[in-house]
């Protein structure tokens, strides 16, 4: 069933790239001082496919989605899972007689 009216059920993730004018710094060099980059709304990010800037509301949403994804990756890297042979040997796999641990030794 295809939805025909109203906003989308899930927010689409837009691929972002560094602004080519400010190189992701969010400011450009003026004659005497740095000025906010007009091309990327002083964020340092543009739409990767078109190179255009995002509205401020959309920019906040996209950056928040990127931040949440990065935080999930950091948490996964902080808590590494044991490799398969080690996990099988150290943990209880319930493959032995009567549901006991089987190590293959």
The first five atom37 places (N, CA, C, CB, O) and aatype in JSON, in Angstrom:
{
  "aatype": [20, 20, 20, 20, 20, 20, 20, 20, 20, 20, 20, 20, 20, 20, 20, 20, 20, 20, 20, 20, 20, 20, 20, 20, 20, 20, 20, 20, 20, 20, 20, 20, 20, 20, 20, 20, 20, 20, 20, 20, 20, 20, 20, 20, 20, 20, 20, 20, 20, 20, 20, 20, 20, 20, 20, 20, 20, 20, 20, 20, 20, 20, 20, 20, 20, 20, 20, 20, 20, 20, 20, 20, 20, 20, 20, 20, 20, 20, 20, 20, 20, 20, 20, 20, 20, 20, 20, 20, 20, 20, 20, 20, 20, 20, 20, 20, 20, 20, 20, 20, 20, 20, 20, 20, 20],
  "atom_mask": [
    [1, 1, 1, 1, 1],
    [1, 1, 1, 1, 1],
    [1, 1, 1, 1, 1],
    [1, 1, 1, 1, 1],
    [1, 1, 1, 1, 1],
    [1, 1, 1, 1, 1],
    [1, 1, 1, 1, 1],
    [1, 1, 1, 1, 1],
    [1, 1, 1, 1, 1],
    [1, 1, 1, 1, 1],
    [1, 1, 1, 1, 1],
    [1, 1, 1, 1, 1],
    [1, 1, 1, 1, 1],
    [1, 1, 1, 1, 1],
    [1, 1, 1, 1, 1],
    [1, 1, 1, 1, 1],
    [1, 1, 1, 1, 1],
    [1, 1, 1, 1, 1],
    [1, 1, 1, 1, 1],
    [1, 1, 1, 1, 1],
    [1, 1, 1, 1, 1],
    [1, 1, 1, 1, 1],
    [1, 1, 1, 1, 1],
    [1, 1, 1, 1, 1],
    [1, 1, 1, 1, 1],
    [1, 1, 1, 1, 1],
    [1, 1, 1, 1, 1],
    [1, 1, 1, 1, 1],
    [1, 1, 1, 1, 1],
    [1, 1, 1, 1, 1],
    [1, 1, 1, 1, 1],
    [1, 1, 1, 1, 1],
    [1, 1, 1, 1, 1],
    [1, 1, 1, 1, 1],
    [1, 1, 1, 1, 1],
    [1, 1, 1, 1, 1],
    [1, 1, 1, 1, 1],
    [1, 1, 1, 1, 1],
    [1, 1, 1, 1, 1],
    [1, 1, 1, 1, 1],
    [1, 1, 1, 1, 1],
    [1, 1, 1, 1, 1],
    [1, 1, 1, 1, 1],
    [1, 1, 1, 1, 1],
    [1, 1, 1, 1, 1],
    [1, 1, 1, 1, 1],
    [1, 1, 1, 1, 1],
    [1, 1, 1, 1, 1],
    [1, 1, 1, 1, 1],
    [1, 1, 1, 1, 1],
    [1, 1, 1, 1, 1],
    [1, 1, 1, 1, 1],
    [1, 1, 1, 1, 1],
    [1, 1, 1, 1, 1],
    [1, 1, 1, 1, 1],
    [1, 1, 1, 1, 1],
    [1, 1, 1, 1, 1],
    [1, 1, 1, 1, 1],
    [1, 1, 1, 1, 1],
    [1, 1, 1, 1, 1],
    [1, 1, 1, 1, 1],
    [1, 1, 1, 1, 1],
    [1, 1, 1, 1, 1],
    [1, 1, 1, 1, 1],
    [1, 1, 1, 1, 1],
    [1, 1, 1, 1, 1],
    [1, 1, 1, 1, 1],
    [1, 1, 1, 1, 1],
    [1, 1, 1, 1, 1],
    [1, 1, 1, 1, 1],
    [1, 1, 1, 1, 1],
    [1, 1, 1, 1, 1],
    [1, 1, 1, 1, 1],
    [1, 1, 1, 1, 1],
    [1, 1, 1, 1, 1],
    [1, 1, 1, 1, 1],
    [1, 1, 1, 1, 1],
    [1, 1, 1, 1, 1],
    [1, 1, 1, 1, 1],
    [1, 1, 1, 1, 1],
    [1, 1, 1, 1, 1],
    [1, 1, 1, 1, 1],
    [1, 1, 1, 1, 1],
    [1, 1, 1, 1, 1],
    [1, 1, 1, 1, 1],
    [1, 1, 1, 1, 1],
    [1, 1, 1, 1, 1],
    [1, 1, 1, 1, 1],
    [1, 1, 1, 1, 1],
    [1, 1, 1, 1, 1],
    [1, 1, 1, 1, 1],
    [1, 1, 1, 1, 1],
    [1, 1, 1, 1, 1],
    [1, 1, 1, 1, 1],
    [1, 1, 1, 1, 1],
    [1, 1, 1, 1, 1],
    [1, 1, 1, 1, 1],
    [1, 1, 1, 1, 1],
    [1, 1, 1, 1, 1],
    [1, 1, 1, 1, 1],
    [1, 1, 1, 1, 1],
    [1, 1, 1, 1, 1],
    [1, 1, 1, 1, 1],
    [1, 1, 1, 1, 1],
    [1, 1, 1, 1, 1]
  ],
  "atom_positions": [
    [[0.85, -1.17, 0.0], [0.0, 0.0, 0.0], [0.9, 1.23, 0.0], [-0.97, 0.0, 1.22], [1.74, 1.39, 0.88]],
    [[0.72, 2.09, -0.97], [1.56, 3.27, -1.12], [0.86, 4.48, -0.52], [1.9, 3.51, -2.6], [-0.33, 4.7, -0.74]],
    [[1.61, 5.24, 0.23], [1.08, 6.43, 0.89], [0.99, 7.56, -0.13], [1.96, 6.84, 2.1], [1.92, 7.75, -0.92]],
    [[-0.11, 8.31, -0.13], [-0.27, 9.35, -1.15], [-0.3, 10.76, -0.59], [-1.53, 9.1, -1.91], [-0.07, 11.71, -1.34]],
    [[-0.56, 10.95, 0.69], [-0.64, 12.28, 1.24], [0.12, 12.37, 2.55], [-2.09, 12.68, 1.45], [0.34, 11.36, 3.22]],
    [[0.51, 13.58, 2.91], [1.17, 13.82, 4.19], [2.66, 13.55, 4.13], [0.54, 12.97, 5.25], [3.19, 13.15, 3.1]],
    [[3.33, 13.78, 5.26], [4.78, 13.57, 5.29], [5.14, 12.09, 5.26], [5.39, 14.22, 6.54], [4.3, 11.23, 5.52]],
    [[6.38, 11.8, 4.94], [6.86, 10.43, 4.88], [6.86, 9.82, 6.29], [8.27, 10.37, 4.26], [6.95, 10.54, 7.28]],
    [[6.76, 8.5, 6.36], [6.75, 7.81, 7.64], [8.12, 7.88, 8.32], [6.33, 6.36, 7.46], [8.21, 8.02, 9.54]],
    [[9.18, 7.79, 7.52], [10.54, 7.85, 8.04], [11.27, 8.98, 7.33], [11.29, 6.49, 7.86], [11.07, 9.22, 6.14]],
    [[12.11, 9.66, 8.07], [12.91, 10.73, 7.5], [14.03, 10.14, 6.67], [13.48, 11.66, 8.6], [14.76, 9.26, 7.14]],
    [[14.18, 10.6, 5.44], [15.23, 10.09, 4.56], [16.58, 10.68, 4.95], [14.9, 10.4, 3.09], [16.68, 11.86, 5.27]],
    [[17.6, 9.84, 4.92], [18.95, 10.3, 5.21], [19.54, 10.86, 3.92], [19.84, 9.14, 5.79], [19.57, 10.17, 2.9]],
    [[20.0, 12.09, 3.97], [20.6, 12.74, 2.82], [22.11, 12.65, 2.98], [20.13, 14.23, 2.69], [22.66, 13.0, 4.02]],
    [[22.78, 12.18, 1.94], [24.24, 12.08, 1.98], [24.83, 13.49, 1.94], [24.77, 11.22, 0.78], [24.51, 14.28, 1.06]],
    [[25.69, 13.78, 2.9], [26.3, 15.1, 3.01], [27.76, 15.05, 2.61], [26.15, 15.65, 4.43], [28.42, 14.01, 2.72]],
    [[28.26, 16.19, 2.13], [29.68, 16.33, 1.78], [30.15, 17.68, 2.3], [29.9, 16.2, 0.23], [29.35, 18.57, 2.59]],
    [[31.46, 17.82, 2.42], [32.0, 19.1, 2.88], [31.74, 20.17, 1.82], [33.52, 18.98, 3.17], [31.78, 19.9, 0.62]],
    [[31.49, 21.36, 2.28], [31.25, 22.49, 1.4], [32.53, 22.77, 0.59], [30.82, 23.77, 2.21], [33.61, 22.86, 1.17]],
    [[32.41, 22.89, -0.74], [33.61, 23.11, -1.54], [34.19, 24.52, -1.37], [33.3, 22.87, -2.99], [35.39, 24.72, -1.6]],
    [[33.37, 25.49, -0.98], [33.88, 26.85, -0.85], [34.65, 27.07, 0.44], [32.74, 27.84, -0.92], [35.74, 27.65, 0.42]],
    [[34.12, 26.6, 1.57], [34.8, 26.8, 2.85], [35.58, 25.56, 3.28], [33.79, 27.17, 3.93], [36.27, 25.59, 4.31]],
    [[35.49, 24.48, 2.5], [36.18, 23.21, 2.8], [35.79, 22.64, 4.17], [37.7, 23.41, 2.73], [36.63, 22.07, 4.87]],
    [[34.53, 22.8, 4.54], [34.03, 22.24, 5.78], [34.31, 23.08, 7.01], [34.6, 20.91, 5.98], [33.99, 22.65, 8.12]],
    [[34.89, 24.25, 6.86], [35.23, 25.09, 8.02], [34.08, 25.98, 8.46], [36.44, 25.94, 7.69], [34.12, 26.51, 9.57]],
    [[33.06, 26.17, 7.65], [31.87, 26.98, 7.93], [32.14, 28.48, 7.86], [31.33, 26.63, 9.29], [31.22, 29.27, 8.04]],
    [[33.37, 28.89, 7.61], [33.7, 30.31, 7.46], [34.59, 30.49, 6.24], [34.4, 30.87, 8.74], [35.33, 29.58, 5.85]],
    [[34.5, 31.67, 5.63], [35.38, 32.03, 4.52], [36.2, 33.23, 4.94], [34.57, 32.33, 3.22], [35.8, 34.0, 5.81]],
    [[37.35, 33.39, 4.32], [38.25, 34.48, 4.68], [37.8, 35.76, 3.99], [39.71, 34.14, 4.31], [37.75, 35.82, 2.76]],
    [[37.49, 36.76, 4.78], [37.19, 38.09, 4.25], [38.49, 38.87, 4.1], [36.19, 38.84, 5.17], [39.58, 38.3, 4.22]],
    [[38.37, 40.16, 3.85], [39.57, 41.0, 3.71], [40.33, 41.08, 5.03], [39.19, 42.41, 3.22], [41.55, 40.93, 5.06]],
    [[39.6, 41.32, 6.12], [40.26, 41.48, 7.42], [39.9, 40.39, 8.43], [39.91, 42.82, 7.99], [40.65, 40.15, 9.38]],
    [[38.76, 39.73, 8.25], [38.33, 38.73, 9.23], [37.54, 37.64, 8.53], [37.49, 39.38, 10.35], [37.2, 37.76, 7.35]],
    [[37.25, 36.58, 9.26], [36.49, 35.46, 8.7], [35.0, 35.77, 8.72], [36.77, 34.16, 9.49], [34.48, 36.36, 9.66]],
    [[34.31, 35.36, 7.63], [32.87, 35.58, 7.49], [32.16, 34.23, 7.41], [32.57, 36.43, 6.23], [32.74, 33.26, 6.93]],
    [[30.91, 34.14, 7.88], [30.15, 32.88, 7.74], [29.99, 32.54, 6.26], [28.75, 32.99, 8.43], [29.72, 33.42, 5.44]],
    [[30.15, 31.29, 5.92], [30.02, 30.84, 4.52], [28.55, 30.92, 4.11], [30.57, 29.37, 4.35], [27.67, 30.34, 4.75]],
    [[28.3, 31.63, 3.04], [26.92, 31.8, 2.54], [26.44, 30.56, 1.78], [26.84, 33.04, 1.63], [25.24, 30.28, 1.73]],
    [[27.37, 29.83, 1.21], [26.99, 28.69, 0.37], [26.39, 27.55, 1.19], [28.2, 28.18, -0.4], [25.47, 26.88, 0.73]],
    [[26.9, 27.32, 2.39], [26.45, 26.17, 3.2], [25.71, 26.6, 4.46], [27.65, 25.3, 3.58], [25.54, 25.78, 5.37]],
    [[25.28, 27.84, 4.54], [24.61, 28.38, 5.74], [25.49, 28.25, 6.97], [23.28, 27.65, 5.98], [25.0, 28.0, 8.07]],
    [[26.79, 28.44, 6.79], [27.77, 28.41, 7.88], [27.76, 27.1, 8.65], [27.52, 29.56, 8.83], [27.95, 27.09, 9.86]],
    [[27.54, 26.0, 7.93], [27.55, 24.68, 8.58], [28.75, 23.85, 8.15], [26.27, 23.93, 8.28], [29.21, 22.99, 8.9]],
    [[29.26, 24.09, 6.96], [30.35, 23.29, 6.44], [29.89, 22.07, 5.67], [31.24, 22.86, 7.55], [30.71, 21.31, 5.17]],
    [[28.56, 21.87, 5.55], [28.01, 20.69, 4.88], [27.04, 21.1, 3.77], [27.3, 19.78, 5.89], [26.27, 22.05, 3.92]],
    [[27.09, 20.36, 2.67], [26.15, 20.54, 1.56], [25.65, 19.17, 1.12], [26.83, 21.29, 0.36], [26.19, 18.14, 1.54]],
    [[24.61, 19.15, 0.28], [24.08, 17.9, -0.25], [25.12, 17.32, -1.21], [22.69, 18.12, -0.98], [25.57, 18.02, -2.13]],
    [[25.51, 16.08, -1.02], [26.59, 15.48, -1.81], [26.22, 15.37, -3.29], [26.93, 14.1, -1.26], [27.07, 15.58, -4.15]],
    [[24.97, 15.03, -3.6], [24.59, 14.79, -4.99], [24.46, 16.07, -5.8], [23.27, 14.04, -5.03], [24.79, 16.09, -6.99]],
    [[23.99, 17.16, -5.18], [23.76, 18.39, -5.92], [24.74, 19.51, -5.57], [22.36, 18.87, -5.67], [24.96, 20.41, -6.38]],
    [[25.34, 19.45, -4.39], [26.23, 20.53, -3.96], [25.48, 21.73, -3.41], [27.1, 20.96, -5.1], [26.09, 22.75, -3.12]],
    [[24.17, 21.62, -3.28], [23.36, 22.72, -2.75], [23.28, 22.69, -1.24], [21.97, 22.67, -3.34], [23.54, 21.67, -0.6]],
    [[22.91, 23.83, -0.68], [22.79, 23.91, 0.78], [21.44, 23.39, 1.23], [22.99, 25.36, 1.25], [20.48, 23.33, 0.46]],
    [[21.37, 23.0, 2.49], [20.13, 22.55, 3.11], [19.51, 23.69, 3.89], [20.38, 21.33, 4.03], [20.2, 24.62, 4.31]],
    [[18.19, 23.64, 4.08], [17.55, 24.61, 4.97], [18.03, 24.32, 6.38], [15.99, 24.54, 4.87], [18.48, 23.22, 6.68]],
    [[17.93, 25.3, 7.25], [18.43, 25.11, 8.61], [17.7, 24.0, 9.35], [18.31, 26.41, 9.39], [18.32, 23.24, 10.08]],
    [[16.39, 23.9, 9.16], [15.63, 22.82, 9.81], [16.11, 21.45, 9.32], [14.12, 22.97, 9.53], [16.33, 20.54, 10.13]],
    [[16.27, 21.31, 8.01], [16.72, 20.03, 7.45], [18.16, 19.74, 7.84], [16.58, 20.05, 5.92], [18.52, 18.58, 8.08]],
    [[18.98, 20.77, 7.92], [20.38, 20.6, 8.3], [20.51, 20.07, 9.73], [21.13, 21.93, 8.17], [21.31, 19.18, 9.99]],
    [[19.72, 20.62, 10.64], [19.74, 20.16, 12.03], [19.32, 18.69, 12.11], [18.81, 21.03, 12.92], [19.93, 17.9, 12.83]],
    [[18.29, 18.32, 11.37], [17.81, 16.94, 11.38], [18.86, 16.0, 10.82], [16.51, 16.83, 10.56], [19.13, 14.95, 11.42]],
    [[19.46, 16.35, 9.69], [20.46, 15.48, 9.06], [21.71, 15.33, 9.93], [20.84, 16.02, 7.68], [22.27, 14.24, 10.04]],
    [[22.16, 16.43, 10.54], [23.33, 16.35, 11.4], [23.04, 15.53, 12.66], [23.79, 17.76, 11.79], [23.91, 14.81, 13.15]],
    [[21.82, 15.63, 13.18], [21.45, 14.83, 14.33], [21.44, 13.34, 13.97], [20.06, 15.26, 14.86], [21.9, 12.51, 14.76]],
    [[20.93, 13.0, 12.8], [20.91, 11.61, 12.37], [22.34, 11.08, 12.2], [20.12, 11.46, 11.04], [22.64, 9.94, 12.55]],
    [[23.23, 11.92, 11.66], [24.64, 11.53, 11.51], [25.3, 11.34, 12.86], [25.41, 12.58, 10.69], [26.06, 10.4, 13.06]],
    [[25.0, 12.22, 13.8], [25.58, 12.13, 15.14], [25.12, 10.85, 15.83], [25.19, 13.35, 15.98], [25.94, 10.16, 16.44]],
    [[23.84, 10.52, 15.75], [23.32, 9.3, 16.37], [23.99, 8.07, 15.77], [21.8, 9.22, 16.19], [24.31, 7.13, 16.49]],
    [[24.18, 8.06, 14.46], [24.85, 6.95, 13.79], [26.29, 6.82, 14.27], [24.8, 7.12, 12.26], [26.76, 5.72, 14.54]],
    [[26.99, 7.95, 14.38], [28.38, 7.92, 14.84], [28.47, 7.44, 16.29], [29.02, 9.32, 14.71], [29.38, 6.7, 16.64]],
    [[27.53, 7.86, 17.14], [27.53, 7.42, 18.53], [27.29, 5.92, 18.65], [26.48, 8.18, 19.32], [27.89, 5.26, 19.5]],
    [[26.41, 5.38, 17.79], [26.17, 3.93, 17.78], [27.44, 3.19, 17.38], [25.02, 3.58, 16.82], [27.77, 2.16, 17.97]],
    [[28.15, 3.71, 16.38], [29.39, 3.07, 15.95], [30.44, 3.11, 17.05], [29.93, 3.74, 14.69], [31.17, 2.14, 17.25]],
    [[30.53, 4.22, 17.76], [31.49, 4.34, 18.86], [31.17, 3.33, 19.95], [31.49, 5.76, 19.44], [32.08, 2.68, 20.48]],
    [[29.9, 3.19, 20.3], [29.51, 2.22, 21.33], [29.84, 0.8, 20.91], [28.01, 2.34, 21.62], [30.26, -0.01, 21.73]],
    [[29.66, 0.48, 19.63], [29.99, -0.86, 19.15], [31.49, -1.1, 19.22], [29.49, -1.06, 17.71], [31.92, -2.21, 19.52]],
    [[32.29, -0.08, 18.94], [33.73, -0.23, 19.0], [34.24, -0.31, 20.43], [34.41, 0.92, 18.28], [35.27, -0.95, 20.69]],
    [[33.54, 0.32, 21.38], [33.93, 0.25, 22.78], [33.69, -1.13, 23.37], [33.18, 1.29, 23.58], [34.43, -1.56, 24.25]],
    [[32.67, -1.83, 22.89], [32.29, -3.14, 23.41], [32.49, -4.19, 22.33], [30.82, -3.13, 23.92], [31.52, -4.67, 21.75]],
    [[33.75, -4.55, 22.05], [33.97, -5.52, 20.97], [33.48, -6.91, 21.37], [35.46, -5.58, 20.59], [33.69, -7.36, 22.5]],
    [[32.85, -7.55, 20.44], [32.38, -8.92, 20.67], [33.56, -9.87, 20.45], [31.18, -9.29, 19.73], [34.43, -9.6, 19.62]],
    [[33.58, -10.97, 21.17], [34.65, -11.96, 21.0], [34.52, -12.59, 19.62], [34.59, -13.04, 22.11], [33.42, -12.71, 19.07]],
    [[35.64, -12.98, 19.08], [35.61, -13.64, 17.78], [34.91, -14.99, 17.92], [37.05, -13.81, 17.2], [34.78, -15.51, 19.03]],
    [[34.48, -15.56, 16.83], [33.66, -16.75, 16.87], [34.33, -17.93, 17.6], [33.31, -17.17, 15.46], [33.69, -18.49, 18.49]],
    [[35.55, -18.32, 17.29], [36.12, -19.47, 18.02], [36.28, -19.18, 19.51], [37.47, -19.85, 17.43], [36.02, -20.05, 20.35]],
    [[36.71, -17.98, 19.84], [36.89, -17.63, 21.25], [35.54, -17.59, 21.97], [37.62, -16.27, 21.39], [35.42, -18.06, 23.1]],
    [[34.56, -17.02, 21.33], [33.23, -16.94, 21.94], [32.66, -18.32, 22.2], [32.28, -16.14, 21.04], [32.05, -18.56, 23.24]],
    [[32.86, -19.23, 21.26], [32.36, -20.59, 21.42], [33.07, -21.28, 22.57], [32.55, -21.39, 20.12], [32.44, -22.0, 23.34]],
    [[34.36, -21.08, 22.7], [35.13, -21.74, 23.74], [34.85, -21.16, 25.12], [36.61, -21.64, 23.43], [34.71, -21.9, 26.08]],
    [[34.77, -19.83, 25.22], [34.6, -19.17, 26.51], [33.16, -19.18, 27.0], [35.09, -17.74, 26.42], [32.91, -19.4, 28.19]],
    [[32.21, -18.97, 26.13], [30.82, -18.88, 26.54], [30.14, -20.23, 26.58], [30.07, -17.96, 25.62], [30.71, -21.23, 26.14]],
    [[28.94, -20.26, 27.12], [28.17, -21.49, 27.18], [27.37, -21.63, 25.88], [27.22, -21.49, 28.41], [26.47, -20.84, 25.62]],
    [[27.71, -22.63, 25.08], [27.02, -22.81, 23.81], [25.92, -23.87, 23.87], [28.01, -23.16, 22.75], [25.19, -24.04, 22.89]],
    [[25.8, -24.6, 24.98], [24.77, -25.61, 25.21], [24.73, -26.67, 24.11], [23.4, -24.94, 25.32], [23.66, -27.13, 23.73]],
    [[25.91, -27.05, 23.6], [25.98, -28.07, 22.56], [26.44, -29.43, 23.09], [26.9, -27.62, 21.46], [26.48, -30.41, 22.35]],
    [[26.79, -29.48, 24.35], [27.27, -30.74, 24.92], [26.12, -31.61, 25.4], [28.22, -30.46, 26.07], [24.95, -31.27, 25.23]],
    [[26.47, -32.74, 26.0], [25.49, -33.68, 26.53], [24.67, -33.04, 27.62], [26.17, -34.94, 27.04], [25.24, -32.49, 28.57]],
    [[23.37, -33.09, 27.52], [22.48, -32.53, 28.54], [22.48, -31.01, 28.53], [22.88, -33.02, 29.91], [22.12, -30.39, 29.53]],
    [[22.88, -30.39, 27.43], [22.87, -28.93, 27.34], [24.06, -28.28, 28.0], [21.63, -28.39, 27.94], [24.02, -27.08, 28.28]],
    [[25.11, -29.03, 28.27], [26.31, -28.46, 28.88], [27.19, -27.8, 27.81], [27.1, -29.54, 29.64], [26.93, -27.93, 26.61]],
    [[28.2, -27.12, 28.26], [29.1, -26.44, 27.35], [29.99, -27.45, 26.64], [29.95, -25.4, 28.1], [30.56, -28.33, 27.29]],
    [[30.11, -27.35, 25.31], [30.98, -28.21, 24.52], [32.1, -27.36, 23.93], [30.19, -28.93, 23.4], [31.82, -26.4, 23.22]],
    [[33.36, -27.69, 24.22], [34.49, -26.92, 23.71], [35.22, -27.62, 22.59], [35.45, -26.61, 24.83], [36.04, -26.99, 21.92]],
    [[34.96, -28.86, 22.35], [35.63, -29.6, 21.29], [36.97, -30.17, 21.68], [35.81, -28.72, 20.12], [37.66, -30.74, 20.83]],
    [[37.36, -30.05, 22.94], [38.65, -30.59, 23.4], [38.55, -32.05, 23.71], [39.13, -29.84, 24.62], [39.54, -32.67, 24.11]]
  ]
}
